Structures are given as C-alpha cells and as structure tokens.
Amino acid sequence: MKLVTFLILFSVLPFFGFTQDKHQNLLEKTIPGVDLKNLNGQTINTANISNDGKPVIVSFWATWCSPCKKELNAIHDEYDDWKEETGVKLIAVSIDDERTKNRVTPYVDGQGWEYEILLDPNSEFRRAMGVNNVPHTFVIDGSGKIVYSHNNYSPGDEDLLYDFITALAEKN
C-alpha cells in the first residue's frame, strides 16, 4: 500500500499547485509571523504554528466562498482518520473582513469543524503568504517549512492532499 501511495503521489506531483511559480519563493521557507486572533479572542502568532514535528495544513477560506466551504467540509468528513494516521493538524484561516467576520463562529459551529480557526480580517497573514484568492491551502512539514501550496478546489483535491500528507508523515 505504501508503494502505491508513493507512486500515486509522485505521478501527480507535477500537477499540484506547489509547482506554481508565483508561490515557488515561499516553498521551503517558514511561515511569516503575524498576530491573529482565534475564535476565543486569544492572540496567536503564526510564526509559532507547529504540531510536535508533524504536518500542519493551513487553509485560507471565507464564509462567502463556496469552494472553500466545500473543501473544508470534505476534509472534515475524513479529518479524524487523517489525524489518527498522520498526526496532521489543520488550521483554517478566515479572511472574512470586519463586515463578515461575525459569520465565522456560527458557520464553524454549525458544521462541527474541529479545526483551529484563526481570523485574518485585515488580510495581513493572507498578504504575507501571497494568497490572492481562496481557497488556498499550504502544508507545513514537521520542521516548520512550507512544502506545499495549492489554490482553488475541485472535488477530489482532498484525496490528493491526503496522499501528500501521508507521504510526508511516512518520510518523518
């Protein structure tokens, strides 16, 4: 099974968004430090995002973005299995602005998401990460380096993300 996952992963790698030239300069760099609030009002500096040496998915989304919600809901269906198998943690960064950020908590609660949610209403982190449109997903490896970048969502993208995360977790 590991060989099949490995072969699938490396046959589709050229099609992943992380080969996009505009994000190539972010790969293998660490996350920039920006102070954001979580849903409890606590300040989190993004440079401190970690997961005890395991991968972290950082997904930029908004309540007004249908593909974003589809992606995060599709991942939610499998998230418990992903955490158990790979130890991955997902941080969903809402880019809802001051007018719409009060829709985030009710939406998250209604979906039952167990993700860590951060709020970026001024788009500081979004700009620092070079995100032009959402959804935009990054993977941070166990050493804190950005190793994956993918923009947009089509059904099935979550399976490719899972394959990438699995291969990354097996590598560590």
N, C-alpha and C positions, 0 to 999 in steps of 0.2 A: 504494500500500500504506500509506503514511504517513497519508493521508487516512482510509482505512478504520480504521486503528488509532485515530486521533484521534476519529472518530465513535463507534466502539465504546466507547472509554474514557469519553467524556463522556455517553454514553447510559446507562452503568451506574454512573457516579459516585455518584448518589444512593443506590445500594444498598450501597455499600461501608461497612464498619464505621467508617471515619474520620468519618462524619457522626453517629456516636453521641454524644449529649450528654455522657455521663459522661467521654468522652475528648476532648471539644472543647477543654477547657482545656489539654491537652498539645500540641495542634497548633500549629505554628509556634514552639514552644519548643525549646530544646536539650535533649539528654539529661542527666539529673542525674548527678553524679559519685559513683560507688560503686566501691570497690575489690573486684574479683572475681579469682579465680584461673582460669587456663586449664588445659588438661589436662597441661601441663608444669610446673605449680606456679608459674608466673610471675604476678605481680600486675598486673592491667590496671585502670586507672581508666576507667570507662565514659564519662566526660566527654571522654576523648581518642579515642573511636571516630571514625574518619574513613576516607576512601577516596580521597584525592587529588582531591577535587571531584566524585566520582562517588557514586551512591546506595549506601546500606547498608541491608540488610534485617536487622532484629533480631527473631528469632523465639524466643519463650519456649516451652519444652517440658519434658517429663519422660519418663523411661523407662517409667513406669506409664500414660502417656497414649496410647492407641491413635490418636486423631485427630492428635495431634502427630507421631507417627512416620509416619503416612500422609502428612501434609503435607510433612514434610522429605524423605521418600523420593521423593515425586512431584517435588519441586523438584530433588532430586539427579539425577534422570533427565535434566533439562534444564539443569542448572547450568552446565556448560561452555559451552553455547551462549549462555546468559544473560550470562556473564562476557565472552565474546568480543564480543557485540553491544552490551552496555550498560556494561560495566566494573563491574557491581554486585558487591558482596561481601556474603556472608551470615554473620551471627554468630548461632549458636544458643546461647541461654542456658538451661541446665538448671536447673530449680528443684527437682531431687531434693534431699531433705534428707540429714542425716547418716546415716540408716539406709540410704538407697538410692543415694547419690551414687557409691559404688564400682561401680555397674552401668553408669555413663555411658560410661567408656572402652571396655569390651568391646563395648557396643552400637554405639558410633560406629565402632570398628574393624571390627566385623562388617558394617556397612552400607557401609563405604568412603567415608563422608562426608568431603569436603574442606573443610567449613565450619570457621571458627574457633569453638571451643566454649569457653564460659565457664560457670563453676559459681557458682550463687547459692543455696547450701544454707540460708542464714538468711533468704532472701527479701527482703533489703534492696533490691536493684535492682527486684525484682518490685513491691514496695510503692511505691517511688519512681516507677515508671512506671504505677501504677494498674491493674496486672494482677490481676484477681480469679480468672480461670480460664484454663486453657491448652487448646489453643494460642492464642497471641496474637501477632500479627505487626505490626511497625511498619516504616515506611520513613523513613530519614533522607536528606534531599536533600544535594546537594553542598556546601551552606553550613552543614550541621550541624543543620538544623531538622527536627523531626518533621512529616512531611507526610501520613502515612497510618497508620491503626490499624484492624486487623481482628481480630475474635475468633471462634474456632471454626474448623472446617474441613469443607468438603464437597468431594468430587471436582470438579475444575474450577476451584476457587478459585485454584490456582496459575496458571492461564491469565489470570485477571483481574489477579493480582498482576504477572505478566509484562507485560501491556498497560500497567499503571500505570508500571512501571519503565521500559519502552520510551519512553513519552511523556515521562517525567521526564528521561531521558537525552537525548532529542532536544531538549528545551527548553534544556538547558545547553549 
